[in-house]
Amino acid sequence: MRTGNGETITEPAREVPVYGHCDVLVIGGGPAGFSAAVAAAREGADVVLVERYGHLGGLATGGLVFWIDRMTDWHGNLVVAGVGQELMERCGHDAILGPPHELWGSRDKEAVAYWSIRSSAHRGVVTWAPTVDPEMMKLVSNDMVREAGVHMLFHSWAVAAIVDSGERRPHPGPLPGGEGTRGRVRGAVFESKEGRRALLAKVTVDCSGDGDIFADAGAEFESDVDTATIHARVNTSFRFGNVDMPRYLDFRLNQPQAHNELMRRASAAGVDMRVHATAYDSVALSMTPKFTGYSAINVADLTAVEFRSRDAMRQGLAWFRANVPGFERAWILDTAPQIGTRHSRRLLGKTKITLDHWRSSGRYVDRIGQCPGLTPEFPTLDIPLGCLVPQRVDGILAAGRNLSADPPAHNPLREVPECWVMGQGAGVAAALAARDNVSPRDVPVAELQEKLRRQGAIVDRSA
């Protein structure tokens, strides 16, 4: 294929049919979007949730990132509750691998050793970081949006913002005019098997992960990355079936030197693969290798990563079958239908969370929820409403991994539990803004916080 080299074509102008009107339009049904839609609907808003795939959960389900990061602090106190914890509880004990409540915060060496190889003990502390069956998460997510009265549109991809009088603002670039000039988002255009349609909304919540809609609306954003970490790496996850995981975990726990030597040999053979326990003894999860140097919003890069991930999976399976206890008869169960992306665009918001502020206090007056400290030396972080609000565009919030933060702070804030927290906060804020016909930036913070508490969210630090 030859590249276009700057060539363009002209599409004829056309009228776009209006599919419908709503109070709150949520773009993307990942952890943030699912949580936002449920939360807004529970506040009485008329909510439409648009999702490009045929399921909810985003990367937590379709990306096979179903090891959920820490939901407790370093003392075992629950920090992430609300819609996210409700989802975990409703998935049920049989679909979850995680420590019992009485072990949260334990520093008992045996408990830590047992749960560390099951991804639920970190830095010598047992944490609530459950591993969940992704199919059960999809089912329970379906139940929760229907119970809340959300109007769900699967297989629909939001492609453009509707700004001001219904005309889409040209992309890219910030809004024209001086400081304080604002446009107002009135909804979004989406594509589906029915063609191109418009959804008009009082408030839009961009939970696309990549900030597709707020960027198209002209909201400023940043894209710099933390190259020293996995911050911007991309991969497709996969699962192996017919694995004897109890045997493998016993080997890893009781023969650590032999296990480490095996992993060294694997690396020398070009196999960069780590496996995780799941809720089922016969299934192993791998979210590696993670590839650097690719953009999550470049289709050629995404295509290359799909090829590389599956090639690495095939090579890794052959090596594990030949060398690793418990994998002798393993086979490929599935590969994720959604590619695993960690970073692309970050909103330049009213408030920008920085690692320095988190380290020094991590407090914000307009908090909508909490994030566990990055390490035991960090305080629990207040997540502010301001990190979801664009500086100069109204009528829209951004929730999920496209929040406003510097790269080091963004790295932990992009995780699934934090996306639940931000989504729930954005959903309630959007419902209040739609109710009162005000901008999301002008929602009364005290009322927002009280409604979040009533929904079971943890807004305030325990200490």
N, C-alpha and C positions, 0 to 999 in steps of 0.2 A: 504494500500500500504506500502510495506517495502522500506526504503530508499536504495540508491545504495551503501552507505558506501565506497565510493572511487573506486568502480568498474569502469572499462572502457570496451569499445568494440573498435574494429578497423574497420574503414570504408575503403573500397578499394579506392585507388587513382583514380581520374578521371579528364578528361579534362572538363573545364567549357566553354561553347560557349560564344563568345563575342556578346552581344546584340547590341552594338553600340559604337560610339565614339562621344564626344562632347567637347566643350570648358569648360563649367561649369556644374558640376553635383551637384545638391542640394538634400540632403537627408532629407526628412520630409517636409510635406506641411502645418505645423502649421503657426502661425503668422510670425515667423522668416523666415521659408523656403519659404512661399508664397511671402513674400516681397523680399527676396533674388533673387528668380527666375525671378520675374517681373523686378526688377532693373537691373539684369545682362542682360536680354534679351533686355531691352530698350537701353542698351549700345552696342548692336549689337552682343552679344555673342550667340553662339549656346548652348542652355540650355536644360538640361533634369532635370525634377523634379520627384523624386520617393516618393510615399506616400503609406503607408500600408493600409489606409482605402479608402473608396470610395468617399471622399469629401475633400475639402480644409478647412483650418481654425483651425485645431487641437483642442486644448481645448477651444478656443473661440467659436467654433461651436459644434463639436462632444462631448466636455466635458461640454457643457452648461454653460461655463464661459463667458457669453455674456454681463455681466456688465463689461464694459471696464474701467480700472482705469484712473486716472487723465491724461489728455493730455494738461492741462494748468498749469501755475505756480500760485503762490499765489496772483498774481496781475491780473490774467485773461488773460495773454499773452499765445498764443498757443506755445507750446514747442515741441509737436510731430505732425509733418505734413507729407509730402511726401506720400508714398504709403498708409500708415495707414489712414491718414485723407482723402485721395482720396476714399478709400474703404468706409469710413463712409458717405461721401457726396453722393456717388453713390448708397448706400443702400436706401436713400430717407427718407424724413420726416416721412412718415407713418410707417416705420419700426424701428424708433428710439425714445426712451424716453430720453430727455435731455433738458437742459435749452437753451433758445435762446442766440445768441451771445452777445446781449447787456447786459445780466446778468452775463457773465463770470467775475469773480473777485468781484462781488457784495457782500457787507457785510450787506445788508438790512435784518433785522431780519425776516420779513415775507417771503422773498424769500429764505433765508437760511433754515427756518423751512420747507417750502414746498419742497425744493429740497433735503434736508437731508434725508427724508424718501423715497426718490426716488434715493438714492445713488449718488447724484451729488452735494452735499455740504458737506464740510469737514472743521473742525476747524473754523467754522464761516465764511466760504467763499464758494460762489457758484463756482463750477468748471465745466469744460467740461469733464464729465465722463459718456459718453452715454451708455445706455442699448439698445442692438440691436437685432433684430430678427435673430436668428442663420441661419435659412433657407435662408433668403435674403443674409446674408453674404456668404453663400456657392455659391449662384447663381452669385453674383457680382464677387466673387473670380474666378469662372470659366471664366467669361467674360474677366477679366483682364489678366489671364495667356494666354488665347487664342489670345487676341488682341496683346499681347507682342510677340507672336510666341514661347512660351515655349512648349517643347515636354513633355507631361504629362503622367506619368505612375501611375495609381491608382492600388490598390490591389497588391502592390509590396513592400516587406519588405527587406530593405538593412541589410545584416547580417555580412558583413566582409569588411575590407579595403584591397585594392590592393596596395602593397607597393613596390617601386623600380622596379624590373624586372618583376613584375606581380605576384610574390609569396606573399601570405598573411603572414605578420609577426605574429609569435605566440603571443597569448594573455594569461594572462595579463603581465604587467611589462613594464618599460620604455625601450627605445632603448639601446642596448649595446654600450660600448665604453665610451670614456671620454667626458668631457664638450665640446659642440660644434658639436658632432657627430649628424648627422641628417639622417633620412630616408625621402623618398619622396612618398607621396600618389599619385597613378595613377588612382584612381577611386574606385569602390566598387562592391562587389558581392551582388546580390539580389535574393530572392526567390519569386516565384509566381506560379500560376496554370500551367505555362509553364515549371516549374522546376527551376534549378539554372542557373543564367546567370551573365555575367560580363558587366559592363559599364566602359569604359575607358575615362578619362577626364584629361584635362590640370590642372584644379583646382577643388577640391571638397569642398563643404560647408556642414558641419555637423550641421543640424538643427533638429536632432532627439530628442532633449530635454534632453536625457540621455547621450549624448556623446558616443553613441554606436560605431561610426566609428572612431573617433579620439582615443578612448581608445583601440580599436582593432589594430590601427596603431602603438600603443606604446607611444602616447603622455601622459605625466604625468597629473594626475588629483587629486583633493581633494574631500572628501566626508563628512567632519565634518559639523555639523548643529548647528543652534541657537535653542536650546531646549526651550527657554522661549517664543517663538512665534509659529505661524503656519508654520514656515519655511519648515519643512519636513513632514507635515501631509498629509494624503491621504484620499480621499473620492470619491464617485460617486454622482454627482448632479442629481436633478430631478425637474420636473415641475408638478404643479397641475392645472387642468382645471376646468371650471364652478365655478370660484371664483368671488365674488363681491369685486374686489380690491379697487374701489373707497370708498366703505363702510369701508373696513378694514383700508385704509390709513387715512380716516377721523377720525376713532376711535383712531388710533395711534397718530395722530397729536393733536386732541382736548381733548383726555382723556389719557395723558401720564402716569399718576399714575396708572390708571386701566390697561393700557396695560402692564406696567412694572410688576404689580402684577400677571397678567396672565402669563407672561414669567417666573416669579419666581415659580408659581405653576407648570408650564410645566416642569421646571428643576427638581422640587421636585418629579415629577411623572416619571422622567427618560427620558423626551423628550427634546433633545438638538437640536432645529430646529428654524432657523430664515428664514423668507421669504422676498423676494425682489420683488418690482414692475417690470413689463416688459413693452414692448411697447403696450401690449394689456390688456384691463381692466379685462378680464376674466381669465388671466393666472398669476400664481405666480411661482417664482423661489426659490429653496432652494439649497444652496451650503454647507449645514451642515447636520449632524455633521461631523467634521473633526477628523480623527483618528490618534493618535500618536503611535510610536513604530513599524511602518511598513516600509519596504523598497520598493521603486518604481521600483527596478530591481530584485525583488524576486517574482517568480510567485505564490508561496504559500501565501505570504503576500497579493499580489494583489487579489488573489481569495478570501481570508478571508474578505478583505475590500468590495468587491462586495456584499458578503452575508450580512455583517453588515450594509452597507448603505441602502440596500433595506429593511431589517428588520426595521431599524430606520425610513425609509420613511413610511412604513405601520403603525407603531406605532404612528408616528407624525401626519399622516393624521387623524387617528381615534380621537386623542386628539384634534386637531384643529377643526374638524367637530363638536365635542361636546362642545367646549368652546370658540372659537374665532369668532367674528363677521365677516361675509363675507365668511366663510368657511363651512357653514352648509351643502351645497350640493356639495362640492368640490370632485373631483376624480383625480386619477393619470393620467396625460397626457402622460408623458414619463420619462424614466430614460436615463441618458447619455450613449451613446455607448462607450465613452472613459472615463476611470477612471481619476480622477483629481489628478495629481501629481505635486508637487512644487519643489522638489529637489531630485537629486540622485548624479550625478557626476558634478563637476565643473572643467573646464580646468585649468591647471596650466600654465598660459599664459605669454607672454612677459611682459605684464602689469597686475597687480592685483589691482583691485579697492578695496579700503578699506574705511570703514565708517569714520575713522579719517581724511583721506585725503579729503573726500567729505565734512565733516564738516568744515574743515579749508579753503578750496578753491574750490575743485572739478574741477580744471582746468587741461586739458591735451592738449598738442600741436597737437597730432594726432587725434583730435576729429572727430567723424563721425556723431554725433547727440547729443541730449540732453535728460535729464531725469529731471522731476520736483523735486524740493527739497523735501526731506522726510517729513519735517515739515516747517513752515514758518521761522524757525531759520536756516534752511539749504539753501545753495545756489543751484541754478540749476546746475546739474552735466553734465560736458562734458563726453560723452561716448567715450573712446579711441579705435582706431583700435587695439592697442596692447592687449586688453583684449579678442580679438577673435583669436589671433595668438599663436599657441603652441610655447613653448620655443625651442624645438629641432626637430620638425617634419615639413617638408615643403610640399607644394602642397595642404594644407588643412586649412580651417578657421572653427571656431565654432561660431555659432550665435544662440541667444535665451537664454533660462535659463541655458544652460551649459557654460556660459561665465566664465571668470576668475575674481573672486571677493571673499572677505571674507564673511562669513555667514550673518552678519548684513547688509552689502551693497547688497548682493545677494537678500535678501528678497524682496525689492521693485523693483530691476532690472529684476526680473523674470516675471513681469507683461506684459500683452499683448502689450501695447503701446511701451514699451522698446524693446520687441522682434521685432516689426515692424521696429524700428529704427536700431537695430543691424543687422537685416536681410538685409535691404536696403543698409547699409554701407558695409556689407560683400559681397553682390551681385555685387555692383559696383567695389569693390576692386578685386573680383575674375575675373570680366570681363577685367579689366585693366591688371591683372597678366597674364591672358590667351593671351591677345592681344600682350603683349610685351615679352612673354615667360620668365617671372621672377617669383620669389617666392612672395606670397602675402605679406610677411614681407617687401619686397623691392619696393612695389608700391609707386610712388611719392605722398606724402600726399596732397600737394597743388592741384594737378590735381584731386585726389580723392574727395577732399572737394568741388572743383568747379563743378564737375559733379553731386555730390549730391545736391548742391544748384540748379542746372539747372533742376533736377528731382523734385524740390519742397520740399526737406528735409530742416529742420532747423538745420544748423550745428553750428551756433554761438549763444551765449546768447544775449538776447535783451538788457541786461544791465549788 
